Amino acid sequence: MEEGPFAGKAQINSVLCKGCGLCTASCRSGAIHLKGFDNNQIFSQIFALEEAV
């Protein structure tokens, strides 16, 4: 994530994005959305990863 052109607003660099959904899950305001996945699917993947580790 990088600071966007407006102070205090984050901007995702799509070139560096791996599509993991971590930014979406950690965004407290719910402002970030990952194309192709809804929040429940992303959280399920993160919880499954936690259980595997």
QUIMO-V119773 format. One record per backbone hydrogen bond with DSSP energy under -0.5 kcal/mol. CO is the residue of the C=O (numbers start at 1). NH is the residue of the N-H. If there is no record, write none. Layout:
BEGIN
[[CO,NH] [CO,NH]]
END
This chain:
BEGIN
[[2,11] [5,7] [6,9] [9,4] [11,2] [12,14] [13,16] [13,17] [21,25] [22,26] [23,27] [26,28] [27,30] [33,35] [34,37] [38,42] [39,43] [40,44] [41,45] [42,46] [43,47] [44,48] [45,49] [46,50] [47,51] [48,52] [49,53]]
END
